[in-house]
Amino acid sequence: MAHDLDPRLHAFRPDLADECLRDRVEAKAFVSGKPMRIAVPVAPILKSPQLDAVQTSQALLGEDCLVFDTADGFCWVQLKSDGYVGYVEQRFLLADQSPHTHRVIVASTLAFPKPDLRSRPASQLPLNALVSVVATQGAFSELSNGAFVFSIHLSPVETVKPDFVAVAEMFLHTPYLWGGKTTHGIDCSGLVQTALAASGISAPRDSDMQEQQLGRLANDKDYRRGDLVFWKGHVGIMFDSRNLLHANGHFMSTVIEPLSDAVQRSIENGKPITSIKRL
């Protein structure tokens, strides 16, 4: 009955499903999700409710989600930002729905216990983390959780960066990490989604979804900065007309390399380009 639904984007299991799917899937019970919010800088989204499960994505501080089930320290959730479904540790969630005022606009920033750069940082916040600023002290903004962040590392939530390729470039030399979305580790589609989010453009999480939903088909004889190049299971961003910016397992890093090199390597691996999309 649910053969046409992608489980990455729809919350359904044999025992439980999202109430909004009642007429589309079979399940023993249906529930409406409980609104919750990510309360830590980065929360792994896992494929199953075990600590050693595969990380399929990451949720960032301030992201809202719906919780459909809680058991053994894990919550089964769907992120509101991109609709992604997975499991997150219960301790990473908070029932806070207060409005955000600012977002992190640098690759990463430090949160201090007091407005003093000599104090020991309490945490590190990634690009696109959402926060609420309640006051300013000198060069620092005080957050609703009592932490202090350097003010020029934040902008009002509605602020967007004009060049998503420049945002992606901020992640050069970041280690490759399956499901990652931060400077501690990022994957190919996470790089695209994160860079586009900073520029105010919504994008799905995985490369196959991005290929289906983003942009329009472009001519492979006329590559332009910002074009998205897709292979089966992979995506990269054209840095200019000849060079590709991408997080990849070959280098285990985010690099800029000649597109011709990436194409040759992919052909050798039996994976030709499947499309070029222009936003």
N, C-alpha and C positions, 0 to 999 in steps of 0.2 A: 504493500500500500504506500510505502514511503520511498519507493525506488527512485523517484524523481527528485528527492530532497537531498541536499548535500549536508551530511552530519557535521561538517565544520561550521555551518551557518544556521543549523536548525537543531534545537535541543530536543532530542528524542532518544529514548532507550526502550527496550522491551518492557521495563518495569515502570518507567516514568517519562512524561513528555510535557513540553510547554503547552499550556492551556490553549494558546492560539493555534495549535496544530491538531486540535481534537478531531477535526473532520478530515485530516490528511494522513494521520499515522495511527497505528495500533499500539496501545500501551495499556498497562494495568491501571495506571492512574495518571491524571493530568493536574498540573499545578500552575499557578501564576507565579512568576519570578518575584523574589523580594529584592527591592533596590538596595545595593551596597556599593561601596567605593574602595578602590585600592588605596591602602594607607601606608605603603612602604615605597621607597624609590622605584624599585623594579620587582615585579612578582612574576615568576615563571608560570606560564600556562601549560599544563601538562596533558598528555594524551589520555592518561588514566590516573586514578587516585593513589599513586605510590610515589615516594620521593625519588626513586630511580627511574621513573617513567620518562619517555621522550618529551623534551620540551618542544612544543609546536609553535609557541609565540611567547611574547612577554607583554604584561600590562604595566603601565607606568603610573606613578603617583597621581592621584586625583581622577583616574579613569573610573567611570561608572559602569556597573554591571548589574545583571539580574541573577540571583541565586535560586536555583531550582531544587537543590538537595544539599544537605550537609551530613557527612558521616565520617567518623574516624579521623577528624581533623582536616578534612578536605571539603571544598564546596564545588559543586558542579555549576558552572556559570556561563553566561553569554555576555560578552563585552558589548556595550552600547555603541562604541565608536565604530567598530567594523563588523559587528555581529558574530565574532569568532566564539566558538564554543569549546570549553575544556575544563580542566580542574585546576583549582588554585588552593593553596593552603589557607585554611580558615583564619589563621592568625594574621594574615595579610589584608584582611577586609575590615571595614568599619562602616557602621550605619550612619553615614554623614552625607547629607544632601545639600549642605550650604553652598551657595554659589562661589565659583572661583573668580578671582580678579586678575590673575596673571599666569603666564606660562614661562618656562625656561626657554631662552632663545639662543643659548650657547650649547656646544656639544655636551658639556657637563659643567656643573657648578657645585660648590661645597655649601652645606648648611652647617652653620656654627651655633654653639649653645649661647653665645653672646655676641654683640656687635664689635668683635675684636678679631682681626685676622691672625693674631697670635694664639688664639684659643684653639683647642683641638677640635677639628670638625666632627660633627655627630653623624653626618651622612653625606652622600654624593648624589645629586639629583641630575637626571638625564635631560637632554633636549626633549621638549614637548611635555615635560611634567607640569601638572596643573596645581597651582597653589592659591591661597588666599592671603593677601597682604593686609595687615591690620594697622601698621604704623611704620614710620621710618626713623632711623637713628643714624645720623651722619650719612655714610655711604652705604648703609645696610637697610634692607627691608625686613621687618619683623613679620613672620608668618603666623597664621592662626594656631599652629602647633607649638609656638614658642621659639622656633628656630630662626636664625638670621641668615639672609642670603645677600650677596653683593647686588645692589639694586640694578646696575647696568646689565646684569645677567638675566633680568626679567623684563617682560613687556606685558601690557594689557592683553587679555585673552584674545581680543579681536585682531591683534597685530599679526600680520603675515609677512614672511620673507618673499621678496620679489623673484628670486632665482633659486628654484629647487635644486638645480645642478650644483650651485655654490654650497648649498646646505649639504648635499651628498658628499661634496669634496671635503667637508669637515671630518668625515669618517675615514679618510685615507690612512692606511696602515693599521686600522682596527682589526683585531683578530676575527677570523671567520667563526661564527657560532650558529649552529642550527637553531632557528627560532629566535635569534637575538635581535635586539632593536636599540642597542646603546653602544657607547664607545668601549665598553668592556667586551663586546662581541656582537656581531651583526651578520645576518645572512642576506642573500641577494634581494629577496622581495621585502625583507625588513628595511633594507636601505632605501628602496623605492618608496615604500609606504611612509617611513619616517620623514624623508626629505619632502615628500608631497604634503604631508600633514603640516609641516612647518610653514608651508607656502599656502595653506588654506585649502588644499585640494584633498578630498576624501578618496581613499583607495582601499581596495580589499587587501587581505593579508598575504595570500599566496600567489606565486607567479602565474599559475594557470588562470586564476580569477582576474588578475590584473590584465592578462592578455585579452581576456574576453570583454572586460568592462571599460578599460581605459583607452581614451583617444580614438583616433581613426588610422586606418592603414596608410603607411607612407611608402615612398619609392626607395628601394634599396640602392638606387643610383644617386640619391640626393640626401645623404645623411645630414642631419642638423643637430646642433646642441640641444639636448633635452629629449631627443627621440629615445624611445624604449625599444631595445632589441631583445627578442624572446627566442629561447630555445626550449625544448621540452625540459621542464624542471628548473629553468634558469632565466634570469632577466638582468640586463645591464642598461646603463644610461650612457648615451653618447655625450662625451665631454666636449667634443668639437666634431668636425666632419670626418675625422679619421681615427679618433681615440675613444676607447670604451672605459667607463668608470663602473666598476662592479665589485661586489663582495663575492669571493669565489673560493671553492675548495682546492683548486689547483695551487694557488699561492697561499691558501689558508689566511687570506688577508683581503682588505679592500685596496684595490690598485687601479691605476690608469695604465692601460696598455693599448697598443695598436689593435683596432678591431680585427684587422687581417690575421693577427696572431691568434686571437680568440676563436675566430671562424675556422682557421686551419685546425686548431686543436679539437674543436667540437666535431668537425667533419671526421677526423681520425677516430673519434669516439662514437661515430655513428649518429650524431645529433646535429643536423643542419639547422640553420635559423628557420623558425616557423613563422615569424612576422616581425614587422617594424611598426610601432604605433607612435603617432604624433599627438601630443596633447593640445 
